[in-house]
């Protein structure tokens, strides 16, 4: 099934399963099915988290920072960046992110997690 859908090649040993903050609620069941199908044919499944507070992506407009504007990155001069990204040092954001990722990892039971580079705001001079 995964090969037919173009989700892997005949020589694949794993898949990178993307999970976005904005679609987890809607697509958690399909993500479970993809993980099940991958394991069924012997593929490892690695989760790739995107958009959680826009900390690991520069695509803005995600739920967390829209509802928690105090958690965004600011410069040492108190300015917000051009992109509105959550600050990895904000205690409330760290707690929320850890809780959300733990929930998803427990739900999907992946073989590992691929964490793409974090995004940091660019501040105008």
N, C-alpha and C positions, 0 to 999 in steps of 0.2 A: 504494500500500500504506500509506504513512504517513498519508495523509488518511483512508483507511478505518479505520485503527486509532485515529484521533483524536489523532495525534501532531503534527499541524499543521493549519492552515486553508488554504483556497484562495489566500490572499494572503500566506502565510508566506514569508519569505526565509531563515530559519534555524531551527534547533532548539537547545535547551539540553539536552545529554545529561548526566544526573546519573550520577556515579560515586561509590559509597560504599566506604569501606575494608572494611566487613564483607561486601560482596557482589561485589567485583571478581573474586576468584578463581572464583566460581561463574558469573558472568554476562558474562565478558569476550567470549565468542563472540557473545552476543546484542547486546552493545554494538557490536561490529565490524559486525554485520549491519545494525543501525540506521544507523550511520555510512555504510555502503555504499549503503543504500537512499536515504538523504537526499541524498548526493552525486549519485546516479543521476538524481534529479529536480531537481537544481540548487540544493538547499538547503545553506547553510553549516552547519557543526556546531561548536558551542562546548561545551567540557567544563565541567561544574560539579562540583567536588570537594566531597564532604561526609563528615564523620566521621573524617577521617584524624587520629588522635590526639585527636579531638574538639576540635581547634583552631578549625575553621571551622564548628562547630555546638555547641550545648549539649546534644546527645543523648550521654549517656555510655554506657560499656560497650563501647567498641571495643577491638580487639586491642592496639594499641600501648600505651596507658596501663595496661592490665591486666597486661602483661608487662614494663613498664618504669615502675614506680611512682616512681622517682627523677626522672622527666621531667615531672612534673605541676607546674602553677602553684602557687606558694606566696606568701604575703604577705611584706612586709618584716619581719614578726614571726615568720615561720616556720610560719604556719598554712596548711593546705590550704583551698581554697574549698569552697563547698557543692556545686558541680559539680566533678568530677575531670576537668580539661582539661589537655592537654599544654601545656608552656610553649614559645612560639616562640623563646625565647632559649636553650633547652637545646641544646648542640652536638650531642648524639647524636640528639635528635629532629629537629633541622634537617637533619642528614645523611640520616636515614632518610626524612624527608618529601621532600626534593629527589630522592632516588634513586627513591622510589615514584612520584612524579609524572612524572619523566622516563621511567620504564618505561611508564607508561600513555599518555603523550603519544606516545612512539615507537610504541607498539602501535596506537593509534587514529588517529594523524595528523589531529587536528582542525584546523579553520580558526582556532581561537583558544580561549582559556580565559576563563571567567567566574569570578572569585574572589569569593565572597560574603564579607561581613564576618567577621573572626575573632571567636571567642567568648572572653571573659575571665571568669575566676572571680569570684564575688561572695563577699566575706569578711565574716563576722559581726564585729561590734565586740567 
